Amino acid sequence: MQSDSVRGSALSTEDLLKAYTLGYFPMSEAHDDPDVFWVLPEYRGVLRIGEFHIPKSLKKAVRQDRVEIRVDTAFRETMIGCAAPATGREETWINERILETYCALHRQGHAHSVEAWLDGELVGGLYGVSINGAFFGESMFSRVTDASKIALVHLVGRLTAGGYTLLDTQFYTPHLGQFGISEVPKARYQKLLDEALSTRGNFFALPRQIAGSTILQSTTQTS
């Protein structure tokens, strides 16, 4: 993994957008570390949109409508949820500079959250950055079973409907592998990224179905 440190000046939204087109993304060592470093992995986790796989048990959970899915109604809260300590992840790479810059990017229309709600409470979700036909997934969290996974299914449904070709998950894990996400070397990733950046994606295109269930406007909200 290659990285370069960013010191002193504030991280800008222009920095972020340019970095993503070059294959980089920012991280911090800890939530209370004021510095940010740029990461360019030698191997990248990616999903070609048409290769997404939904495990049978998750497909059933999606059809049961256990949670309500909303989009862009609580972006900051979703980031805070992703940054909160969890079992096996006591520390976070999301510091205050990253939080504020991504929230600014969201206000500019380049960053989005897909949120899972239960009884009026945010119980899971994910967020990421959209540039043309590429979506760069940043982080996800769950407070109830399958909440983030269901959000992922809805995200891919939107990306499919909107004409995206690439979902970047930064790193590959066996957990992500069950969804059809694979690991590719840096050179291959750059080719996939260039292809995606040459297309035009529409994040707000609504799929007619998710996992075989009809999607209603009332349960997929935008703002």
N, C-alpha and C positions, 0 to 999 in steps of 0.2 A: 504494500500500500504506500503510495506516495502522498506527501502532504507538504504544504507551505503555510507558515504562520501569518496571521493578520494581526498587526499590533496597532494600538493607538486610536486611529480614526474609526468612526462608526461604520458598520457594515451597511452598504446601501442596496436598494432593490436593483439598481443597475448592475452592481457587482454580481448579485445572485443570478440574474437572467443571463448575463454573459457567461458566467461560470458553468451553468447547466448546459449551454450549447457547446461547451468545450469538454464536457464530461466530468467536471468537478462538482462537488457539493461541500457545504461547510459543516463542521462539527466543533464541539467544545469538549474539553477534558471532563468538566463537571458543571453542574448548574450554577455554582458560585464562582466559576473561573471566568473572568471578563474577556479572555482571549478566544479567538476563533481560528481554526486551521482548515485549509482546503484539502479535500481528499480526492484522489484519483486512483481507485482500486485497480489492481492488475486483473482481477476477475470481477464480473458484475452480475448481479441477479436481474434477469429480464423476463418479461412475458410478451411474446408476440400475441396480440389480442385474440386472434382466432384460435389459439392453442389453450385457452383457459379451460380448466377442468374443475367441476364442482363435485366434491365427494357426495356420495348418496345420502349420508346422514345430514350433511349441511343443506343439501337441496330440500330435504324434508323440513328442516328448521326454517328455511326461507319461506316455504309455502305456508307454514303455520302462522306467519306474521306475528312472531313473538315480540318484535320490537317495531317501532315506527321509524322509518328512515326519513331524515331531513337532510337538506344540502345547504351549506353556507348560512345556517342560522345561528351557529355558536362556534365560530372559527377559533377565537382565542381560547375558549373553554376546552375545545378539543385538543389544542396544543398543550394546554395545562394538564389535561388528562394523560396525554402521551408522556409528559415530563414527570408525572408523579411516580414515586417509588412503587415497585411491584415485586412480587416474589421472583427471585432470580435476577432482578434488575433494580438494585438499591440505589444506583446512581444514574443520572441522565446526561446526555450530551447536549441538551437544549438549555442554553443559558439565556439571560435576559436580553442580550443583543440579538440572538437568533429569534427569540419570541417576538420582539418588537419589529424586527425587520420583516419577518414572514407575515405578521399582521398588516404591515404596510403594503406588502405584496398582495395580500388578500384584498385590501381596499382598492388596489389598482386593477383587480380582476384577474390576476395571474395565479393565485393560490386558492385552493378550495378544500372544504371539509365535507366528508360524508359521515353523518352522525346517526347513532342508534339511540332512541329514546324509549323509556318505559315508564308509564304512569307520570309523565311530565318531567322525568329526570334523565339527564344525559348519562347513559350507561356504557357507552363505547363509541368507537369511530376511528377515523383516520383522516390525514390531511396530506396534501402534496401540491406540487407546482405543475401548471399546464403551460406548455409552449408548443404551439402548432399541433402536430399529431403525436406528441410525446407527453406522457404524464409521469412525473417523478414522485413516486410515493415516498414520503418522509418517515412517518411513524404511525402506529395504531395502538389502541388500548381497549381493554374490556373490563367491565365491572360485573357483568353477568355472562353466563355461558354463551359462546358463539357470537357475541355482539359485534366484535371487530371483523369476524369472518363474514357475517352477513353484510356488513358495510362494504367489505371488499367485493362481494358478489355484485352489489348494487353499483359500486364504482365501475367495475368492468362492464356491466350492462350499459352504463352511460358512455363509456369509452367506445364500446362497440357501435352503439347507435350514432355516436358523434364522429365516426370515421377515424379514430385514433389507430395507430399501428403498433405503438410501443408503450408498455408500462415498465418503468425502471424501478426496481425494488432495492437498489444500491447493492445489497449483499444477498447471497443465496443461503438458505437454510433448508434442512429437510422438511420443516414445517411448511415453508413456502412451496417446496417441491410438489406437494400433494395437489397444488392448484395448477400445475403445468409450468411453473416458473423454473427456469434453468439458469445455469452459470455459463457465461461466455467470456473469453479473454478480451482485454481492453481494445484491441484492434477491431475485433468483430463487433463489439459494442458500439464503437464510433461509427461504423458503417450503418448499423441499425438506427442509431441516433440521427445520423445525417438523412437517412431515408424518411424518418418520422418528421424531422424538422422541415422537410420539403413538402409536407402535406398539411392540410388545414383541418384541425379538429374543432368540434363544437361540444363543449362540456355540458351544455344545457339541453342537448338532444335527449328526449326521454324514450327509453326502450318500451316497447309494447308489453314485453314479458321479461321476467327474471326467474330463472330456474323453473320455467313452465307456468308461473303464476302471472296473471294479468296485473300490470302496474297501473294504479289509479293516480291521477294528479293529486288527490287529497292526501296520499301517503308518501309522496315524494315532493318535498317542498323546496323552493328556491328563494333566494333573496338577493 
